[in-house]
Amino acid sequence: MSSPQQYLAMQEHADHVFGAQYDDVRERYHAERLDMEMYDASEREHDEYMWKVEQAGFGDDWQAYEAYFQQLDKDIQQFEGEQNNG
């Protein structure tokens, strides 16, 4: 038979093992929740960007939207250069 001290030591060990397993599971779920939150934020950012593309009149053609603003930036720089030189 086990003495009360041995029983308490075994119980403490079992509690420690169970607690460690619980901590591992809790950490894994926490990491998965953070991943889902980051994915959700990324999706919201993408949706907001695509809404801007659509509102600007480009439908879902984000490449045309980007090209338009790159050309606009070049035109502004050229105009500013002409203003400073002329």
PyMOL Python script that loads the backbone (N, CA, C, O; Angstrom):
from pymol import cmd

cmd.read_pdbstr("""\
ATOM      1  N   MET A   1       0.822  -1.178   0.000  1.00  0.00           N
ATOM      2  CA  MET A   1       0.000   0.000   0.000  1.00  0.00           C
ATOM      3  C   MET A   1       0.870   1.246   0.000  1.00  0.00           C
ATOM      4  O   MET A   1       2.012   1.244   0.458  1.00  0.00           O
ATOM      5  N   SER A   2       0.293   2.288  -0.522  1.00  0.00           N
ATOM      6  CA  SER A   2       0.995   3.560  -0.598  1.00  0.00           C
ATOM      7  C   SER A   2       0.726   4.362   0.658  1.00  0.00           C
ATOM      8  O   SER A   2      -0.358   4.320   1.239  1.00  0.00           O
ATOM      9  N   SER A   3       1.725   5.073   1.042  1.00  0.00           N
ATOM     10  CA  SER A   3       1.547   5.966   2.183  1.00  0.00           C
ATOM     11  C   SER A   3       0.862   7.241   1.696  1.00  0.00           C
ATOM     12  O   SER A   3       0.859   7.510   0.495  1.00  0.00           O
ATOM     13  N   PRO A   4       0.289   8.023   2.589  1.00  0.00           N
ATOM     14  CA  PRO A   4      -0.351   9.279   2.179  1.00  0.00           C
ATOM     15  C   PRO A   4       0.621  10.218   1.471  1.00  0.00           C
ATOM     16  O   PRO A   4       0.228  10.948   0.561  1.00  0.00           O
ATOM     17  N   GLN A   5       1.894  10.202   1.887  1.00  0.00           N
ATOM     18  CA  GLN A   5       2.878  11.064   1.235  1.00  0.00           C
ATOM     19  C   GLN A   5       3.123  10.621  -0.210  1.00  0.00           C
ATOM     20  O   GLN A   5       3.245  11.449  -1.112  1.00  0.00           O
ATOM     21  N   GLN A   6       3.193   9.299  -0.414  1.00  0.00           N
ATOM     22  CA  GLN A   6       3.392   8.789  -1.765  1.00  0.00           C
ATOM     23  C   GLN A   6       2.184   9.125  -2.640  1.00  0.00           C
ATOM     24  O   GLN A   6       2.328   9.513  -3.799  1.00  0.00           O
ATOM     25  N   TYR A   7       1.002   8.971  -2.068  1.00  0.00           N
ATOM     26  CA  TYR A   7      -0.220   9.298  -2.798  1.00  0.00           C
ATOM     27  C   TYR A   7      -0.220  10.772  -3.192  1.00  0.00           C
ATOM     28  O   TYR A   7      -0.524  11.114  -4.335  1.00  0.00           O
ATOM     29  N   LEU A   8       0.121  11.645  -2.242  1.00  0.00           N
ATOM     30  CA  LEU A   8       0.148  13.077  -2.527  1.00  0.00           C
ATOM     31  C   LEU A   8       1.201  13.408  -3.592  1.00  0.00           C
ATOM     32  O   LEU A   8       0.974  14.263  -4.448  1.00  0.00           O
ATOM     33  N   ALA A   9       2.346  12.732  -3.536  1.00  0.00           N
ATOM     34  CA  ALA A   9       3.395  12.970  -4.531  1.00  0.00           C
ATOM     35  C   ALA A   9       2.921  12.518  -5.914  1.00  0.00           C
ATOM     36  O   ALA A   9       3.152  13.205  -6.909  1.00  0.00           O
ATOM     37  N   MET A  10       2.258  11.362  -5.972  1.00  0.00           N
ATOM     38  CA  MET A  10       1.737  10.882  -7.260  1.00  0.00           C
ATOM     39  C   MET A  10       0.647  11.815  -7.773  1.00  0.00           C
ATOM     40  O   MET A  10       0.589  12.102  -8.969  1.00  0.00           O
ATOM     41  N   GLN A  11      -0.214  12.291  -6.882  1.00  0.00           N
ATOM     42  CA  GLN A  11      -1.286  13.213  -7.275  1.00  0.00           C
ATOM     43  C   GLN A  11      -0.696  14.522  -7.782  1.00  0.00           C
ATOM     44  O   GLN A  11      -1.164  15.082  -8.774  1.00  0.00           O
ATOM     45  N   GLU A  12       0.331  15.004  -7.095  1.00  0.00           N
ATOM     46  CA  GLU A  12       0.985  16.251  -7.522  1.00  0.00           C
ATOM     47  C   GLU A  12       1.619  16.079  -8.903  1.00  0.00           C
ATOM     48  O   GLU A  12       1.529  16.964  -9.754  1.00  0.00           O
ATOM     49  N   HIS A  13       2.255  14.935  -9.112  1.00  0.00           N
ATOM     50  CA  HIS A  13       2.865  14.660 -10.416  1.00  0.00           C
ATOM     51  C   HIS A  13       1.788  14.588 -11.505  1.00  0.00           C
ATOM     52  O   HIS A  13       1.952  15.150 -12.588  1.00  0.00           O
ATOM     53  N   ALA A  14       0.696  13.897 -11.210  1.00  0.00           N
ATOM     54  CA  ALA A  14      -0.394  13.776 -12.189  1.00  0.00           C
ATOM     55  C   ALA A  14      -0.984  15.152 -12.499  1.00  0.00           C
ATOM     56  O   ALA A  14      -1.277  15.454 -13.656  1.00  0.00           O
ATOM     57  N   ASP A  15      -1.157  15.974 -11.484  1.00  0.00           N
ATOM     58  CA  ASP A  15      -1.667  17.332 -11.701  1.00  0.00           C
ATOM     59  C   ASP A  15      -0.710  18.151 -12.563  1.00  0.00           C
ATOM     60  O   ASP A  15      -1.130  18.914 -13.433  1.00  0.00           O
ATOM     61  N   HIS A  16       0.584  17.974 -12.302  1.00  0.00           N
ATOM     62  CA  HIS A  16       1.584  18.707 -13.086  1.00  0.00           C
ATOM     63  C   HIS A  16       1.546  18.271 -14.550  1.00  0.00           C
ATOM     64  O   HIS A  16       1.578  19.110 -15.450  1.00  0.00           O
ATOM     65  N   VAL A  17       1.478  16.964 -14.787  1.00  0.00           N
ATOM     66  CA  VAL A  17       1.431  16.446 -16.161  1.00  0.00           C
ATOM     67  C   VAL A  17       0.171  16.943 -16.856  1.00  0.00           C
ATOM     68  O   VAL A  17       0.235  17.415 -17.991  1.00  0.00           O
ATOM     69  N   PHE A  18      -0.970  16.842 -16.189  1.00  0.00           N
ATOM     70  CA  PHE A  18      -2.221  17.315 -16.782  1.00  0.00           C
ATOM     71  C   PHE A  18      -2.150  18.814 -17.057  1.00  0.00           C
ATOM     72  O   PHE A  18      -2.559  19.268 -18.126  1.00  0.00           O
ATOM     73  N   GLY A  19      -1.635  19.584 -16.102  1.00  0.00           N
ATOM     74  CA  GLY A  19      -1.519  21.033 -16.276  1.00  0.00           C
ATOM     75  C   GLY A  19      -0.622  21.399 -17.434  1.00  0.00           C
ATOM     76  O   GLY A  19      -0.914  22.335 -18.178  1.00  0.00           O
ATOM     77  N   ALA A  20       0.478  20.662 -17.594  1.00  0.00           N
ATOM     78  CA  ALA A  20       1.390  20.934 -18.700  1.00  0.00           C
ATOM     79  C   ALA A  20       0.703  20.634 -20.029  1.00  0.00           C
ATOM     80  O   ALA A  20       0.863  21.384 -20.992  1.00  0.00           O
ATOM     81  N   GLN A  21      -0.053  19.550 -20.089  1.00  0.00           N
ATOM     82  CA  GLN A  21      -0.784  19.231 -21.319  1.00  0.00           C
ATOM     83  C   GLN A  21      -1.824  20.304 -21.605  1.00  0.00           C
ATOM     84  O   GLN A  21      -2.010  20.704 -22.755  1.00  0.00           O
ATOM     85  N   TYR A  22      -2.496  20.768 -20.568  1.00  0.00           N
ATOM     86  CA  TYR A  22      -3.509  21.807 -20.725  1.00  0.00           C
ATOM     87  C   TYR A  22      -2.862  23.101 -21.218  1.00  0.00           C
ATOM     88  O   TYR A  22      -3.414  23.787 -22.079  1.00  0.00           O
ATOM     89  N   ASP A  23      -1.681  23.436 -20.665  1.00  0.00           N
ATOM     90  CA  ASP A  23      -0.978  24.642 -21.102  1.00  0.00           C
ATOM     91  C   ASP A  23      -0.609  24.555 -22.582  1.00  0.00           C
ATOM     92  O   ASP A  23      -0.739  25.533 -23.317  1.00  0.00           O
ATOM     93  N   ASP A  24      -0.147  23.375 -23.018  1.00  0.00           N
ATOM     94  CA  ASP A  24       0.209  23.197 -24.425  1.00  0.00           C
ATOM     95  C   ASP A  24      -0.999  23.416 -25.328  1.00  0.00           C
ATOM     96  O   ASP A  24      -0.906  24.092 -26.353  1.00  0.00           O
ATOM     97  N   VAL A  25      -2.124  22.844 -24.941  1.00  0.00           N
ATOM     98  CA  VAL A  25      -3.350  22.998 -25.726  1.00  0.00           C
ATOM     99  C   VAL A  25      -3.788  24.457 -25.734  1.00  0.00           C
ATOM    100  O   VAL A  25      -4.161  24.998 -26.774  1.00  0.00           O
ATOM    101  N   ARG A  26      -3.738  25.081 -24.573  1.00  0.00           N
ATOM    102  CA  ARG A  26      -4.143  26.486 -24.474  1.00  0.00           C
ATOM    103  C   ARG A  26      -3.244  27.371 -25.346  1.00  0.00           C
ATOM    104  O   ARG A  26      -3.737  28.269 -26.029  1.00  0.00           O
ATOM    105  N   GLU A  27      -1.945  27.126 -25.326  1.00  0.00           N
ATOM    106  CA  GLU A  27      -1.018  27.901 -26.148  1.00  0.00           C
ATOM    107  C   GLU A  27      -1.279  27.670 -27.635  1.00  0.00           C
ATOM    108  O   GLU A  27      -1.226  28.609 -28.429  1.00  0.00           O
ATOM    109  N   ARG A  28      -1.559  26.422 -28.011  1.00  0.00           N
ATOM    110  CA  ARG A  28      -1.846  26.121 -29.421  1.00  0.00           C
ATOM    111  C   ARG A  28      -3.103  26.838 -29.879  1.00  0.00           C
ATOM    112  O   ARG A  28      -3.112  27.446 -30.949  1.00  0.00           O
ATOM    113  N   TYR A  29      -4.161  26.776 -29.087  1.00  0.00           N
ATOM    114  CA  TYR A  29      -5.397  27.457 -29.468  1.00  0.00           C
ATOM    115  C   TYR A  29      -5.229  28.969 -29.488  1.00  0.00           C
ATOM    116  O   TYR A  29      -5.819  29.653 -30.324  1.00  0.00           O
ATOM    117  N   HIS A  30      -4.429  29.486 -28.575  1.00  0.00           N
ATOM    118  CA  HIS A  30      -4.163  30.924 -28.565  1.00  0.00           C
ATOM    119  C   HIS A  30      -3.442  31.324 -29.859  1.00  0.00           C
ATOM    120  O   HIS A  30      -3.791  32.329 -30.479  1.00  0.00           O
ATOM    121  N   ALA A  31      -2.447  30.547 -30.261  1.00  0.00           N
ATOM    122  CA  ALA A  31      -1.722  30.838 -31.499  1.00  0.00           C
ATOM    123  C   ALA A  31      -2.647  30.734 -32.711  1.00  0.00           C
ATOM    124  O   ALA A  31      -2.565  31.553 -33.626  1.00  0.00           O
ATOM    125  N   GLU A  32      -3.520  29.736 -32.720  1.00  0.00           N
ATOM    126  CA  GLU A  32      -4.468  29.597 -33.824  1.00  0.00           C
ATOM    127  C   GLU A  32      -5.437  30.772 -33.858  1.00  0.00           C
ATOM    128  O   GLU A  32      -5.790  31.252 -34.935  1.00  0.00           O
ATOM    129  N   ARG A  33      -5.874  31.243 -32.679  1.00  0.00           N
ATOM    130  CA  ARG A  33      -6.773  32.389 -32.634  1.00  0.00           C
ATOM    131  C   ARG A  33      -6.081  33.641 -33.172  1.00  0.00           C
ATOM    132  O   ARG A  33      -6.689  34.424 -33.901  1.00  0.00           O
ATOM    133  N   LEU A  34      -4.814  33.828 -32.814  1.00  0.00           N
ATOM    134  CA  LEU A  34      -4.069  34.972 -33.327  1.00  0.00           C
ATOM    135  C   LEU A  34      -3.923  34.884 -34.846  1.00  0.00           C
ATOM    136  O   LEU A  34      -4.049  35.892 -35.542  1.00  0.00           O
ATOM    137  N   ASP A  35      -3.660  33.692 -35.356  1.00  0.00           N
ATOM    138  CA  ASP A  35      -3.571  33.498 -36.807  1.00  0.00           C
ATOM    139  C   ASP A  35      -4.888  33.865 -37.485  1.00  0.00           C
ATOM    140  O   ASP A  35      -4.894  34.530 -38.521  1.00  0.00           O
ATOM    141  N   MET A  36      -6.000  33.431 -36.898  1.00  0.00           N
ATOM    142  CA  MET A  36      -7.308  33.744 -37.485  1.00  0.00           C
ATOM    143  C   MET A  36      -7.591  35.239 -37.433  1.00  0.00           C
ATOM    144  O   MET A  36      -8.167  35.796 -38.368  1.00  0.00           O
ATOM    145  N   GLU A  37      -7.188  35.893 -36.343  1.00  0.00           N
ATOM    146  CA  GLU A  37      -7.393  37.335 -36.246  1.00  0.00           C
ATOM    147  C   GLU A  37      -6.567  38.080 -37.287  1.00  0.00           C
ATOM    148  O   GLU A  37      -7.047  39.038 -37.892  1.00  0.00           O
ATOM    149  N   MET A  38      -5.320  37.643 -37.498  1.00  0.00           N
ATOM    150  CA  MET A  38      -4.475  38.279 -38.515  1.00  0.00           C
ATOM    151  C   MET A  38      -5.050  38.051 -39.910  1.00  0.00           C
ATOM    152  O   MET A  38      -5.047  38.962 -40.739  1.00  0.00           O
ATOM    153  N   TYR A  39      -5.542  36.842 -40.173  1.00  0.00           N
ATOM    154  CA  TYR A  39      -6.149  36.553 -41.468  1.00  0.00           C
ATOM    155  C   TYR A  39      -7.391  37.422 -41.674  1.00  0.00           C
ATOM    156  O   TYR A  39      -7.601  37.964 -42.759  1.00  0.00           O
ATOM    157  N   ASP A  40      -8.210  37.552 -40.634  1.00  0.00           N
ATOM    158  CA  ASP A  40      -9.412  38.372 -40.719  1.00  0.00           C
ATOM    159  C   ASP A  40      -9.060  39.831 -40.996  1.00  0.00           C
ATOM    160  O   ASP A  40      -9.710  40.479 -41.817  1.00  0.00           O
ATOM    161  N   ALA A  41      -8.045  40.349 -40.323  1.00  0.00           N
ATOM    162  CA  ALA A  41      -7.612  41.732 -40.559  1.00  0.00           C
ATOM    163  C   ALA A  41      -7.111  41.902 -41.986  1.00  0.00           C
ATOM    164  O   ALA A  41      -7.375  42.920 -42.625  1.00  0.00           O
ATOM    165  N   SER A  42      -6.395  40.914 -42.478  1.00  0.00           N
ATOM    166  CA  SER A  42      -5.896  40.951 -43.859  1.00  0.00           C
ATOM    167  C   SER A  42      -7.051  40.953 -44.856  1.00  0.00           C
ATOM    168  O   SER A  42      -7.030  41.691 -45.840  1.00  0.00           O
ATOM    169  N   GLU A  43      -8.048  40.130 -44.598  1.00  0.00           N
ATOM    170  CA  GLU A  43      -9.213  40.080 -45.482  1.00  0.00           C
ATOM    171  C   GLU A  43      -9.976  41.407 -45.470  1.00  0.00           C
ATOM    172  O   GLU A  43     -10.422  41.877 -46.516  1.00  0.00           O
ATOM    173  N   ARG A  44     -10.123  42.003 -44.296  1.00  0.00           N
ATOM    174  CA  ARG A  44     -10.802  43.304 -44.203  1.00  0.00           C
ATOM    175  C   ARG A  44     -10.034  44.369 -44.979  1.00  0.00           C
ATOM    176  O   ARG A  44     -10.629  45.176 -45.693  1.00  0.00           O
ATOM    177  N   GLU A  45      -8.704  44.368 -44.835  1.00  0.00           N
ATOM    178  CA  GLU A  45      -7.873  45.337 -45.548  1.00  0.00           C
ATOM    179  C   GLU A  45      -8.020  45.151 -47.055  1.00  0.00           C
ATOM    180  O   GLU A  45      -8.140  46.127 -47.796  1.00  0.00           O
ATOM    181  N   HIS A  46      -8.011  43.907 -47.506  1.00  0.00           N
ATOM    182  CA  HIS A  46      -8.179  43.622 -48.934  1.00  0.00           C
ATOM    183  C   HIS A  46      -9.555  44.078 -49.423  1.00  0.00           C
ATOM    184  O   HIS A  46      -9.672  44.688 -50.486  1.00  0.00           O
ATOM    185  N   ASP A  47     -10.587  43.779 -48.643  1.00  0.00           N
ATOM    186  CA  ASP A  47     -11.946  44.181 -49.026  1.00  0.00           C
ATOM    187  C   ASP A  47     -12.077  45.700 -49.113  1.00  0.00           C
ATOM    188  O   ASP A  47     -12.722  46.220 -50.024  1.00  0.00           O
ATOM    189  N   GLU A  48     -11.465  46.410 -48.164  1.00  0.00           N
ATOM    190  CA  GLU A  48     -11.507  47.876 -48.193  1.00  0.00           C
ATOM    191  C   GLU A  48     -10.787  48.416 -49.427  1.00  0.00           C
ATOM    192  O   GLU A  48     -11.261  49.351 -50.072  1.00  0.00           O
ATOM    193  N   TYR A  49      -9.644  47.820 -49.747  1.00  0.00           N
ATOM    194  CA  TYR A  49      -8.885  48.243 -50.925  1.00  0.00           C
ATOM    195  C   TYR A  49      -9.698  48.005 -52.198  1.00  0.00           C
ATOM    196  O   TYR A  49      -9.781  48.877 -53.063  1.00  0.00           O
ATOM    197  N   MET A  50     -10.290  46.826 -52.300  1.00  0.00           N
ATOM    198  CA  MET A  50     -11.070  46.515 -53.501  1.00  0.00           C
ATOM    199  C   MET A  50     -12.312  47.399 -53.592  1.00  0.00           C
ATOM    200  O   MET A  50     -12.764  47.707 -54.694  1.00  0.00           O
ATOM    201  N   TRP A  51     -12.869  47.812 -52.458  1.00  0.00           N
ATOM    202  CA  TRP A  51     -13.994  48.738 -52.465  1.00  0.00           C
ATOM    203  C   TRP A  51     -13.544  50.081 -53.044  1.00  0.00           C
ATOM    204  O   TRP A  51     -14.275  50.703 -53.815  1.00  0.00           O
ATOM    205  N   LYS A  52     -12.331  50.531 -52.669  1.00  0.00           N
ATOM    206  CA  LYS A  52     -11.791  51.781 -53.214  1.00  0.00           C
ATOM    207  C   LYS A  52     -11.575  51.663 -54.720  1.00  0.00           C
ATOM    208  O   LYS A  52     -11.869  52.596 -55.468  1.00  0.00           O
ATOM    209  N   VAL A  53     -11.064  50.521 -55.162  1.00  0.00           N
ATOM    210  CA  VAL A  53     -10.856  50.289 -56.596  1.00  0.00           C
ATOM    211  C   VAL A  53     -12.187  50.396 -57.329  1.00  0.00           C
ATOM    212  O   VAL A  53     -12.282  51.060 -58.361  1.00  0.00           O
ATOM    213  N   GLU A  54     -13.209  49.743 -56.796  1.00  0.00           N
ATOM    214  CA  GLU A  54     -14.523  49.775 -57.432  1.00  0.00           C
ATOM    215  C   GLU A  54     -15.111  51.185 -57.417  1.00  0.00           C
ATOM    216  O   GLU A  54     -15.667  51.634 -58.420  1.00  0.00           O
ATOM    217  N   GLN A  55     -14.991  51.883 -56.290  1.00  0.00           N
ATOM    218  CA  GLN A  55     -15.534  53.235 -56.188  1.00  0.00           C
ATOM    219  C   GLN A  55     -14.831  54.207 -57.131  1.00  0.00           C
ATOM    220  O   GLN A  55     -15.424  55.200 -57.552  1.00  0.00           O
ATOM    221  N   ALA A  56     -13.577  53.929 -57.464  1.00  0.00           N
ATOM    222  CA  ALA A  56     -12.823  54.787 -58.383  1.00  0.00           C
ATOM    223  C   ALA A  56     -13.195  54.516 -59.844  1.00  0.00           C
ATOM    224  O   ALA A  56     -12.707  55.192 -60.749  1.00  0.00           O
ATOM    225  N   GLY A  57     -14.059  53.525 -60.066  1.00  0.00           N
ATOM    226  CA  GLY A  57     -14.530  53.246 -61.418  1.00  0.00           C
ATOM    227  C   GLY A  57     -13.755  52.173 -62.155  1.00  0.00           C
ATOM    228  O   GLY A  57     -13.869  52.066 -63.376  1.00  0.00           O
ATOM    229  N   PHE A  58     -12.970  51.376 -61.447  1.00  0.00           N
ATOM    230  CA  PHE A  58     -12.151  50.352 -62.091  1.00  0.00           C
ATOM    231  C   PHE A  58     -12.718  48.943 -61.914  1.00  0.00           C
ATOM    232  O   PHE A  58     -12.065  47.964 -62.278  1.00  0.00           O
ATOM    233  N   GLY A  59     -13.910  48.833 -61.365  1.00  0.00           N
ATOM    234  CA  GLY A  59     -14.495  47.500 -61.143  1.00  0.00           C
ATOM    235  C   GLY A  59     -13.627  46.705 -60.195  1.00  0.00           C
ATOM    236  O   GLY A  59     -13.356  47.138 -59.075  1.00  0.00           O
ATOM    237  N   ASP A  60     -13.186  45.526 -60.648  1.00  0.00           N
ATOM    238  CA  ASP A  60     -12.276  44.734 -59.820  1.00  0.00           C
ATOM    239  C   ASP A  60     -10.877  44.666 -60.425  1.00  0.00           C
ATOM    240  O   ASP A  60     -10.087  43.785 -60.084  1.00  0.00           O
ATOM    241  N   ASP A  61     -10.575  45.606 -61.328  1.00  0.00           N
ATOM    242  CA  ASP A  61      -9.267  45.645 -61.999  1.00  0.00           C
ATOM    243  C   ASP A  61      -8.286  46.473 -61.181  1.00  0.00           C
ATOM    244  O   ASP A  61      -8.045  47.643 -61.480  1.00  0.00           O
ATOM    245  N   TRP A  62      -7.726  45.861 -60.154  1.00  0.00           N
ATOM    246  CA  TRP A  62      -6.811  46.580 -59.274  1.00  0.00           C
ATOM    247  C   TRP A  62      -5.530  46.964 -59.986  1.00  0.00           C
ATOM    248  O   TRP A  62      -4.886  47.944 -59.611  1.00  0.00           O
ATOM    249  N   GLN A  63      -5.143  46.203 -61.017  1.00  0.00           N
ATOM    250  CA  GLN A  63      -3.911  46.520 -61.748  1.00  0.00           C
ATOM    251  C   GLN A  63      -4.080  47.826 -62.536  1.00  0.00           C
ATOM    252  O   GLN A  63      -3.162  48.645 -62.583  1.00  0.00           O
ATOM    253  N   ALA A  64      -5.239  48.017 -63.146  1.00  0.00           N
ATOM    254  CA  ALA A  64      -5.505  49.267 -63.856  1.00  0.00           C
ATOM    255  C   ALA A  64      -5.547  50.429 -62.865  1.00  0.00           C
ATOM    256  O   ALA A  64      -5.063  51.521 -63.164  1.00  0.00           O
ATOM    257  N   TYR A  65      -6.119  50.196 -61.698  1.00  0.00           N
ATOM    258  CA  TYR A  65      -6.178  51.211 -60.634  1.00  0.00           C
ATOM    259  C   TYR A  65      -4.764  51.634 -60.235  1.00  0.00           C
ATOM    260  O   TYR A  65      -4.472  52.827 -60.151  1.00  0.00           O
ATOM    261  N   GLU A  66      -3.894  50.667 -59.992  1.00  0.00           N
ATOM    262  CA  GLU A  66      -2.507  50.960 -59.624  1.00  0.00           C
ATOM    263  C   GLU A  66      -1.781  51.680 -60.761  1.00  0.00           C
ATOM    264  O   GLU A  66      -1.055  52.645 -60.519  1.00  0.00           O
ATOM    265  N   ALA A  67      -1.971  51.220 -61.989  1.00  0.00           N
ATOM    266  CA  ALA A  67      -1.306  51.843 -63.137  1.00  0.00           C
ATOM    267  C   ALA A  67      -1.759  53.289 -63.302  1.00  0.00           C
ATOM    268  O   ALA A  67      -0.947  54.166 -63.600  1.00  0.00           O
ATOM    269  N   TYR A  68      -3.046  53.539 -63.110  1.00  0.00           N
ATOM    270  CA  TYR A  68      -3.581  54.894 -63.219  1.00  0.00           C
ATOM    271  C   TYR A  68      -2.897  55.830 -62.223  1.00  0.00           C
ATOM    272  O   TYR A  68      -2.493  56.934 -62.587  1.00  0.00           O
ATOM    273  N   PHE A  69      -2.768  55.399 -60.983  1.00  0.00           N
ATOM    274  CA  PHE A  69      -2.166  56.267 -59.982  1.00  0.00           C
ATOM    275  C   PHE A  69      -0.657  56.387 -60.152  1.00  0.00           C
ATOM    276  O   PHE A  69      -0.082  57.415 -59.794  1.00  0.00           O
ATOM    277  N   GLN A  70      -0.008  55.368 -60.687  1.00  0.00           N
ATOM    278  CA  GLN A  70       1.419  55.499 -60.995  1.00  0.00           C
ATOM    279  C   GLN A  70       1.622  56.528 -62.104  1.00  0.00           C
ATOM    280  O   GLN A  70       2.531  57.355 -62.036  1.00  0.00           O
ATOM    281  N   GLN A  71       0.769  56.470 -63.123  1.00  0.00           N
ATOM    282  CA  GLN A  71       0.866  57.447 -64.204  1.00  0.00           C
ATOM    283  C   GLN A  71       0.536  58.843 -63.687  1.00  0.00           C
ATOM    284  O   GLN A  71       1.196  59.812 -64.063  1.00  0.00           O
ATOM    285  N   LEU A  72      -0.457  58.956 -62.846  1.00  0.00           N
ATOM    286  CA  LEU A  72      -0.819  60.240 -62.266  1.00  0.00           C
ATOM    287  C   LEU A  72       0.350  60.816 -61.467  1.00  0.00           C
ATOM    288  O   LEU A  72       0.616  62.015 -61.542  1.00  0.00           O
ATOM    289  N   ASP A  73       1.045  59.979 -60.709  1.00  0.00           N
ATOM    290  CA  ASP A  73       2.200  60.422 -59.940  1.00  0.00           C
ATOM    291  C   ASP A  73       3.308  60.921 -60.875  1.00  0.00           C
ATOM    292  O   ASP A  73       3.927  61.952 -60.612  1.00  0.00           O
ATOM    293  N   LYS A  74       3.554  60.191 -61.963  1.00  0.00           N
ATOM    294  CA  LYS A  74       4.563  60.629 -62.941  1.00  0.00           C
ATOM    295  C   LYS A  74       4.177  61.970 -63.550  1.00  0.00           C
ATOM    296  O   LYS A  74       5.019  62.856 -63.698  1.00  0.00           O
ATOM    297  N   ASP A  75       2.905  62.118 -63.902  1.00  0.00           N
ATOM    298  CA  ASP A  75       2.439  63.379 -64.489  1.00  0.00           C
ATOM    299  C   ASP A  75       2.613  64.540 -63.524  1.00  0.00           C
ATOM    300  O   ASP A  75       3.013  65.627 -63.939  1.00  0.00           O
ATOM    301  N   ILE A  76       2.325  64.335 -62.262  1.00  0.00           N
ATOM    302  CA  ILE A  76       2.479  65.383 -61.251  1.00  0.00           C
ATOM    303  C   ILE A  76       3.943  65.764 -61.109  1.00  0.00           C
ATOM    304  O   ILE A  76       4.278  66.947 -61.047  1.00  0.00           O
ATOM    305  N   GLN A  77       4.818  64.759 -61.058  1.00  0.00           N
ATOM    306  CA  GLN A  77       6.248  65.042 -60.943  1.00  0.00           C
ATOM    307  C   GLN A  77       6.750  65.810 -62.169  1.00  0.00           C
ATOM    308  O   GLN A  77       7.549  66.736 -62.039  1.00  0.00           O
ATOM    309  N   GLN A  78       6.284  65.426 -63.345  1.00  0.00           N
ATOM    310  CA  GLN A  78       6.688  66.120 -64.573  1.00  0.00           C
ATOM    311  C   GLN A  78       6.172  67.560 -64.541  1.00  0.00           C
ATOM    312  O   GLN A  78       6.906  68.485 -64.887  1.00  0.00           O
ATOM    313  N   PHE A  79       4.929  67.756 -64.132  1.00  0.00           N
ATOM    314  CA  PHE A  79       4.344  69.095 -64.053  1.00  0.00           C
ATOM    315  C   PHE A  79       5.125  69.963 -63.061  1.00  0.00           C
ATOM    316  O   PHE A  79       5.428  71.121 -63.345  1.00  0.00           O
ATOM    317  N   GLU A  80       5.445  69.397 -61.902  1.00  0.00           N
ATOM    318  CA  GLU A  80       6.207  70.157 -60.900  1.00  0.00           C
ATOM    319  C   GLU A  80       7.587  70.512 -61.429  1.00  0.00           C
ATOM    320  O   GLU A  80       8.095  71.604 -61.172  1.00  0.00           O
ATOM    321  N   GLY A  81       8.195  69.586 -62.169  1.00  0.00           N
ATOM    322  CA  GLY A  81       9.503  69.856 -62.755  1.00  0.00           C
ATOM    323  C   GLY A  81       9.421  70.983 -63.775  1.00  0.00           C
ATOM    324  O   GLY A  81      10.311  71.832 -63.826  1.00  0.00           O
ATOM    325  N   GLU A  82       8.383  71.005 -64.577  1.00  0.00           N
ATOM    326  CA  GLU A  82       8.206  72.070 -65.559  1.00  0.00           C
ATOM    327  C   GLU A  82       7.955  73.409 -64.870  1.00  0.00           C
ATOM    328  O   GLU A  82       8.439  74.442 -65.331  1.00  0.00           O
ATOM    329  N   GLN A  83       7.214  73.399 -63.788  1.00  0.00           N
ATOM    330  CA  GLN A  83       6.933  74.638 -63.044  1.00  0.00           C
ATOM    331  C   GLN A  83       8.206  75.226 -62.435  1.00  0.00           C
ATOM    332  O   GLN A  83       8.395  76.442 -62.406  1.00  0.00           O
ATOM    333  N   ASN A  84       9.076  74.332 -61.947  1.00  0.00           N
ATOM    334  CA  ASN A  84      10.313  74.800 -61.319  1.00  0.00           C
ATOM    335  C   ASN A  84      11.335  75.275 -62.358  1.00  0.00           C
ATOM    336  O   ASN A  84      12.172  76.124 -62.052  1.00  0.00           O
ATOM    337  N   ASN A  85      11.275  74.744 -63.569  1.00  0.00           N
ATOM    338  CA  ASN A  85      12.230  75.105 -64.617  1.00  0.00           C
ATOM    339  C   ASN A  85      11.713  76.253 -65.483  1.00  0.00           C
ATOM    340  O   ASN A  85      12.489  76.857 -66.224  1.00  0.00           O
ATOM    341  N   GLY A  86      10.468  76.552 -65.406  1.00  0.00           N
ATOM    342  CA  GLY A  86       9.937  77.531 -66.354  1.00  0.00           C
ATOM    343  C   GLY A  86       9.407  78.700 -65.734  1.00  0.00           C
ATOM    344  O   GLY A  86       8.929  79.601 -66.422  1.00  0.00           O
TER     345      GLY A  86
END
""", "prot")
cmd.dss("prot")
cmd.show_as("cartoon", "prot")
cmd.util.cbc("prot")
cmd.orient("prot")
